[in-house]
Amino acid sequence: MDEQLEHAWKIKDYISQYIQLADSKATSLVAVATLGVGLLVLLPTKLLFFESVLVGVSSLVLLISLVFALASLWPRTPNPSSGSGSIFWGSVSTYLSFADYKTAFDKSQHLDEVLLQIFYMSKVAQNKYLWISRAVQWQAFGLVSLWLSFLIIRLF
């Protein structure tokens, strides 16, 4: 294998690992936000006005966090080369026969295809971490307000 192509595959694998890590983080954020919203069921039904406001704010903020975490999980890898690529599954699956695929593979510029995939995967990773960052910020606020809600309700 050509040295540049081998290096490009290593870069692609590196970015792929970061995308997998982002998905793991987002899944954890979804679980914690869901748990936080679920804990609200444990609260008494009769609350003072300011307690109700605090619980409402907590719920809303945790739901926003949940939406941001779910947004980071949404798949969004473009496939602009449908039918013309020979390495990645989105393109390979568009060939009607193995013979068509084999012909395309023999003619393809593998380095260009891997570099194109790296380019798109980098955009996906950047987008995922942006949504995760937003989810973490909202979730931190939501969990603090949730625990304050529990504390205040138990004290009063």
C-alpha positions in Angstrom: 0.0 0.0 0.0 1.2 3.5 -0.9 2.6 5.4 2.1 0.2 8.3 1.6 -2.8 6.0 1.4 -1.7 4.1 4.5 -1.4 7.4 6.4 -4.8 8.6 5.2 -6.4 5.4 6.5 -4.8 6.0 9.9 -6.2 9.5 9.9 -9.6 8.2 8.9 -9.5 5.6 11.7 -8.4 8.3 14.2 -11.4 10.5 13.3 -13.7 7.5 13.4 -12.7 6.7 16.9 -13.5 10.3 17.9 -16.9 10.0 16.3 -17.5 6.7 18.2 -16.5 8.5 21.5 -18.8 11.3 20.7 -21.7 8.9 20.2 -20.8 7.2 23.6 -20.8 10.6 25.3 -24.1 11.6 23.7 -25.7 8.3 24.8 -24.6 8.9 28.4 -26.0 12.4 28.3 -29.3 11.1 27.0 -29.4 8.6 29.8 -28.7 11.2 32.5 -31.1 13.7 31.1 -33.8 11.1 30.9 -33.1 10.0 34.5 -33.3 13.6 35.6 -36.6 14.2 34.0 -37.8 10.8 35.3 -36.9 11.8 38.9 -39.4 14.6 38.7 -42.1 12.0 39.1 -40.9 11.5 42.7 -41.9 15.1 43.6 -45.1 15.8 45.5 -48.0 17.0 43.4 -48.7 20.0 45.6 -45.9 22.5 45.4 -45.5 26.2 46.3 -45.3 28.6 43.4 -41.5 29.1 43.5 -41.0 25.3 43.8 -43.2 24.8 40.8 -41.2 27.4 38.8 -37.9 25.7 39.8 -39.2 22.3 38.8 -40.5 23.7 35.5 -37.1 25.3 34.8 -35.3 22.1 35.6 -37.6 20.1 33.4 -37.2 22.5 30.5 -33.4 22.7 30.7 -33.0 18.9 31.0 -35.3 18.5 28.0 -33.2 21.0 26.0 -30.1 19.0 27.0 -31.8 15.8 25.9 -32.6 17.3 22.5 -29.0 18.5 22.0 -27.6 15.1 22.9 -30.0 13.4 20.5 -29.1 15.9 17.8 -25.4 14.8 18.1 -26.5 11.2 17.4 -28.3 12.0 14.3 -26.4 10.6 11.3 -25.4 13.2 8.7 -22.7 11.9 6.5 -23.2 13.1 3.0 -22.7 10.8 0.1 -22.0 13.2 -2.8 -20.4 10.5 -4.9 -23.2 8.0 -4.9 -22.4 5.3 -7.4 -18.9 6.6 -8.1 -17.0 5.6 -5.0 -15.4 2.2 -4.5 -14.3 2.1 -0.9 -17.1 3.3 1.5 -20.3 1.4 2.0 -22.6 4.3 1.0 -21.1 4.3 -2.5 -20.5 0.6 -2.8 -24.1 -0.3 -2.0 -25.3 1.7 -5.0 -23.7 -0.6 -7.6 -26.1 -3.0 -9.3 -23.7 -5.8 -9.6 -20.4 -7.1 -8.3 -18.9 -6.7 -11.8 -19.8 -3.0 -11.9 -18.3 -2.5 -8.5 -15.1 -4.4 -9.4 -14.6 -2.3 -12.5 -15.1 0.9 -10.5 -12.7 -0.3 -7.8 -10.0 -1.1 -10.3 -10.3 2.4 -11.8 -10.7 4.4 -8.6 -8.3 6.8 -7.1 -8.2 5.2 -3.6 -6.3 8.1 -2.0 -8.8 10.6 -3.2 -11.7 8.6 -1.9 -10.1 8.1 1.5 -9.3 11.8 1.7 -12.8 12.7 0.7 -14.2 10.5 3.5 -11.8 12.1 6.0 -13.0 15.5 5.0 -16.7 14.6 5.5 -16.0 12.6 8.7 -14.2 15.6 10.1 -17.2 17.8 9.5 -19.4 15.1 11.2 -17.1 14.9 14.2 -17.0 18.7 14.6 -20.8 18.9 14.4 -21.2 16.1 17.0 -18.9 17.7 19.5 -20.6 21.1 19.1 -24.0 19.5 20.0 -22.4 17.5 22.8 -20.9 20.7 24.2 -24.3 22.4 24.2 -25.9 19.3 25.8 -23.3 19.2 28.6 -23.7 22.9 29.4 -27.5 22.7 29.5 -27.4 19.5 31.4 -25.1 20.8 34.1 -27.5 23.7 34.7 -30.5 21.4 34.6 -29.0 18.9 37.1 -28.0 21.7 39.5 -31.5 23.2 39.4 -33.1 19.7 39.7 -31.1 19.0 42.9 -31.9 22.4 44.2 -35.5 21.7 43.6 -35.3 18.5 45.6 -33.4 20.2 48.3 -35.8 23.1 48.6 -38.9 20.9 48.4 -37.6 18.6 51.2 -36.6 21.5 53.4 -39.9 23.4 53.1 
